[in-house]
Amino acid sequence: MLATQNRREFKFLLDSEQSPIVRRRVEEHLQEDIHAAGGYPILTEYFDSEDLHNYWQKKLGAPNRRKLRSRLYGRNDATIAPTAFIEVKHKLNGITVKRRMVCDLDQLETIHKTGLDSDKEDENLPVIREVNELVVTHGSPVVQIRYDRYAYDSGPEGTIRITFDENVCCRLESKPLSPGDLNFTKPLLAEGQSIMEVKTAGPVPYWFRQLIGELRLAPRGFSKYATAIEQYQLY
């Protein structure tokens, strides 16, 4: 699946016993992401207003909401070159789409202060304008989150992607994002837990519906950002 494809997303919280079983079954039907064999770290910085507008929209279930974040993928060993994005995640009536653009690493450090430079000829101009609009209203760095992702995909023409996120931790300090940075000391999950996320642009395959039925798994809402706010900032 393409990252910017409109899709529905379902999340499942797996314990230490469920996770290896589910991953083995997923591997029977989907190939590991060819661009990220062996998994890869994701580092994300979330932006919000001083009164946490985005957080409260999520908690109150607003049907139309946008979230601004910067994100860094890759590994320090160069097997996956570090790649930075600034993106808007937009959820509208249960459908999720990401609008994003590649940026330089140094832009991640200044986005909340300066926004993005625009050029009328830039093919990313609609994204730049939207990012700059959100920087003004919801552009304060709030929390940074790091986790290791293992991805399985039906390919660029396929309709489903399943990922497993492990070692999910956060910090409230805003520091330069680097793939090799492990200084995230606040866990968001219990030991051994992982988050399975299913992204689908069509019907959920029968084999997956059968799998979650066998294991009695139920989708549940889980926001890494909201969880970090609730565990370490609000209370």
Protein Blocks (a to p, Z undefined) as FASTA:
>chain_A
ZZklccddddddddfklmmmmmmmmmmmpccdfklggiaaddddddddfkommmmmmmno
pabdcddddddeddfklmaccdddddddddeehiacdddddddfklmmmmmmnopaddfk
lmklmmmmmmmmmmmmmmccfbdcddddddddebjkbcbdcdddehiacdfbdcdddfkl
cbbfbdfbdehiacdddddfbdcdfklmmmmmmnopacddddfklmmmmmmmmZZ
